[in-house]
Amino acid sequence: MNAATHPPRFEIRARHTATTVTVYQAYPPAIGLPAARDGRFPEAWKRDRMTWIKPSFLWMMYRCGWGTKEGQEVVLAVEIERSGLEWALAHAELSHYVPGVHPDEAAWKHRLRAAPARVQWDPERDLGLNPLPYRSLQLGLSGEAARRYADEWTLSVRDVTPLAREVHAAARAGERERAAALLPVETPLDIAAPRPVRGAAPAQRT
């Protein structure tokens, strides 16, 4: 019997083209609906706060409960410039301290404070939102990275809440093949990102 094969433990998988990458976020209607309508984030979107983007649709579904959690009722697919994601990852630090990766905890804290982006690896999810044995990227953007994300890198914003509901309904009905066929196609993205090579990242920020 062949052993089950999985993607590498730390790998960015996303819906992407040669120049764009799609990431997911979920917001209350007051933010999500204007963003989808106008194709950009409204002024009410706080550019001075950290925002977390997820290339994995199913990890977003786990985080927002298929768009049912309070304050996360509108699920957005945000298409951004690939060059923007590359910039963020090049300026990112891991969200947690890893002995052997960082010289010491003080050095990691100093680098984290200076970094406009932070990388966290969390277990990928299946259609039942159960954890899988490999990781999915979460990328936190703050300061310059958050402002660039909202005002420079974002190319389009779509409301994919109906898709979330349709996939969820199919999965709950036991129609897993139909649910899987509805999912966005996410393939490996050849962009370097900080990785906790001495161990798995604990889930700290969701």
Secondary structure, 3 states (H helix, E strand, C coil): CCCCCCCCCECCEEEECCCEEEEEEEECHHHHHHHHHHCCCCCCCCCCCCEEEECCHHHHHHHHCCCCCCCCCEEEEEEEEHHHHHHHHHCEEECCCCECCECCHHHHHHHHHHCCEEEEEEEEECCCCCEEEEEEEEEEECHHHHHHHHHHHEEEEEECHHHHHHHHHHHHCCCHHHHHHHCCCCEECCCCCCCCCCCCCCCCCC
